[in-house]
């Protein structure tokens, strides 16, 4: 796995973990908002990695 791809996968996992922590703390709306970042980050990463 390339370095660029690892960065985007790490950012995706981080957004999922942040979303879970918000959900468990009772901030469900914010958790859903942050949880929607994961597919966006993956698509952005795939687009940028494919251009290289």
C-alpha positions in Angstrom: 0.0 0.0 0.0 1.4 3.4 -1.0 1.9 6.2 1.4 -0.8 8.4 -0.2 -3.4 5.6 0.0 -2.5 4.9 3.7 -3.1 8.5 4.6 -6.6 8.5 3.2 -7.4 5.1 4.8 -6.1 6.5 8.1 -8.2 9.6 7.8 -11.3 7.5 7.0 -10.7 5.3 10.1 -10.2 8.4 12.2 -13.5 9.9 11.1 -15.3 6.7 11.9 -13.7 6.6 15.4 -14.6 10.2 16.0 -18.1 9.6 14.9 -18.4 6.6 17.3 -17.1 8.7 20.2 -19.6 11.5 19.4 -22.4 9.0 19.2 -21.5 7.4 22.6 -21.3 10.9 24.2 -24.9 11.6 23.2 -24.2 13.9 20.3 -26.0 11.8 17.6 -26.5 14.6 15.0 -22.8 15.5 15.1 -21.9 11.8 14.9 -24.0 11.3 11.8 -22.4 14.4 10.2 -18.9 13.3 10.9 -19.7 9.7 9.9 -20.6 10.9 6.5 -17.1 12.1 6.0 -15.8 8.6 5.6 -17.1 7.9 2.1 -16.1 11.4 1.0 -12.6 10.9 2.2 -12.4 7.5 0.5 -13.7 8.9 -2.8 -11.3 11.9 -2.7 -8.4 9.6 -1.9 -9.3 7.2 -4.7 -9.5 10.1 -7.2 -6.2 11.6 -6.2 -4.3 8.3 -6.1 -5.7 7.3 -9.5 -4.3 10.6 -11.0 -0.7 9.7 -10.0 
